[in-house]
Amino acid sequence: MNELIGYLAACLTTLSFLPQALHTFRTRDVSGISLGMYALFTSGVALWLVYGVLLRAWPIIVANGVTLALALAILSMKLRYRRR
């Protein structure tokens, strides 16, 4: 049951990034995204991923792996398109 709750929480928090990522991919508008916040957030997600790997906790690994990929994509677009 604990792992099921972990997977449900992981799905919900990871899916919450999907609308922002899709919007950013489509519009390339990054004006409303804080570079500092996304840099710190992405670093935090990477550390959560490492923590999950150390614990061998699959809900943490899967959720943070996907979230890290989305956050890195948004962060890279912020760096690429911020001057437009």
Secondary structure by P-SEA (a helix, b strand, c coil): caaaaaaaaaaaaaacaaaaaaaaaaccccccccaaaaaaaaaaaaaaaaaaaaaccaaaaaaaaaaaaaaaaaaaaaaacccc
